[in-house]
Amino acid sequence: MTSKKDEVEKIQGRLTVVQGLWDYERTQILKALGIDGDINPRSWSTEALVDEIKDCIEDCIEGHKVNDRPLKSRRLVS
């Protein structure tokens, strides 16, 4: 039979792994959006991240540059 302490440590370990995966995914999303450098993924709320993605999509549709590359809306569907 496992003790309560063992169960807590097991859950905390799983949470640590999940948080690490979220950090990695957010960092990769931010890099894809052109936000590079020393990124603290935990400082980005989900809402702020979604807003940044929306802004990037709007810029792409309007033909603005993203990551110093001109993007056209047709590239979004091809």
VOPAGU-2260 file (C-alpha; in pm, 1 decimal, decimal comma):
REM VOPAGU-2260
SITE   aa  ch    i         X         Y         Z
SITE  MET   A    0       0,0       0,0       0,0
SITE  THR   A    1     135,1     339,9     -94,1
SITE  SER   A    2     148,4     618,1     156,3
SITE  LYS   A    3     -10,2     958,1     110,7
SITE  LYS   A    4     338,4    1108,3      77,6
SITE  ASP   A    5     419,5     870,9    -209,7
SITE  GLU   A    6      95,2     962,7    -385,7
SITE  VAL   A    7     166,7    1335,4    -345,6
SITE  GLU   A    8     518,9    1292,6    -486,2
SITE  LYS   A    9     380,7    1091,7    -778,0
SITE  ILE   A   10     124,8    1360,7    -860,6
SITE  GLN   A   11     381,9    1639,2    -822,5
SITE  GLY   A   12     615,1    1453,1   -1057,7
SITE  ARG   A   13     343,2    1426,4   -1320,4
SITE  LEU   A   14     258,1    1795,2   -1282,9
SITE  THR   A   15     623,8    1885,4   -1328,4
SITE  VAL   A   16     638,2    1684,6   -1651,6
SITE  VAL   A   17     317,6    1844,8   -1783,3
SITE  GLN   A   18     441,7    2194,4   -1695,5
SITE  GLY   A   19     768,3    2122,9   -1875,4
SITE  LEU   A   20     579,1    2016,0   -2186,3
SITE  TRP   A   21     360,9    2328,9   -2173,4
SITE  ASP   A   22     671,0    2547,6   -2134,0
SITE  TYR   A   23     831,5    2381,9   -2435,4
SITE  GLU   A   24     518,7    2414,9   -2650,1
SITE  ARG   A   25     467,3    2781,0   -2560,0
SITE  THR   A   26     833,2    2856,3   -2630,4
SITE  GLN   A   27     807,7    2692,8   -2973,5
SITE  ILE   A   28     488,3    2885,6   -3053,8
SITE  LEU   A   29     648,4    3214,1   -2948,8
SITE  LYS   A   30     957,8    3141,9   -3158,1
SITE  ALA   A   31     737,9    3063,7   -3459,0
SITE  LEU   A   32     573,0    3402,2   -3407,9
SITE  GLY   A   33     912,4    3571,7   -3416,1
SITE  ILE   A   34     947,2    3628,1   -3042,4
SITE  ASP   A   35    1296,5    3504,6   -2975,2
SITE  GLY   A   36    1561,9    3539,8   -2712,0
SITE  ASP   A   37    1528,4    3475,2   -2342,3
SITE  ILE   A   38    1162,6    3370,8   -2330,4
SITE  ASN   A   39     983,3    3300,7   -2005,3
SITE  PRO   A   40     688,2    3093,0   -2128,9
SITE  ARG   A   41     516,9    3104,1   -1790,5
SITE  SER   A   42     486,4    3482,1   -1812,4
SITE  TRP   A   43     252,3    3441,4   -2112,2
SITE  SER   A   44    -108,9    3380,0   -2023,4
SITE  THR   A   45    -312,4    3167,8   -2261,7
SITE  GLU   A   46    -514,0    3476,8   -2352,7
SITE  ALA   A   47    -200,3    3677,6   -2436,1
SITE  LEU   A   48     -62,5    3391,3   -2643,6
SITE  VAL   A   49    -390,6    3356,6   -2836,7
SITE  ASP   A   50    -398,3    3733,2   -2897,5
SITE  GLU   A   51     -42,9    3720,2   -3033,8
SITE  ILE   A   52    -136,9    3433,0   -3266,7
SITE  LYS   A   53    -444,6    3624,1   -3388,0
SITE  ASP   A   54    -233,0    3934,1   -3456,3
SITE  CYS   A   55      16,3    3725,5   -3652,7
SITE  ILE   A   56    -261,6    3566,2   -3859,7
SITE  GLU   A   57    -413,1    3908,1   -3931,0
SITE  ASP   A   58     -73,0    4036,6   -4041,2
SITE  CYS   A   59     -31,7    3735,1   -4269,4
SITE  ILE   A   60    -372,3    3790,9   -4425,6
SITE  GLU   A   61    -294,1    4157,2   -4482,0
SITE  GLY   A   62      39,4    4063,6   -4643,6
SITE  HIS   A   63     267,9    4207,6   -4376,7
SITE  LYS   A   64     603,0    4057,2   -4298,4
SITE  VAL   A   65     641,2    3795,1   -4029,5
SITE  ASN   A   66     992,0    3689,9   -3928,9
SITE  ASP   A   67    1123,3    3924,6   -4201,3
SITE  ARG   A   68     945,6    3720,8   -4469,4
SITE  PRO   A   69     659,2    3864,8   -4670,8
SITE  LEU   A   70     361,5    3633,9   -4637,5
SITE  LYS   A   71      56,1    3625,3   -4856,6
SITE  SER   A   72    -284,8    3499,9   -4753,2
SITE  ARG   A   73    -269,7    3228,7   -5020,7
SITE  ARG   A   74      12,4    3063,4   -4825,7
SITE  LEU   A   75    -227,6    3004,1   -4539,4
SITE  VAL   A   76    -443,0    2770,5   -4746,5
SITE  SER   A   77    -187,4    2607,5   -4974,9
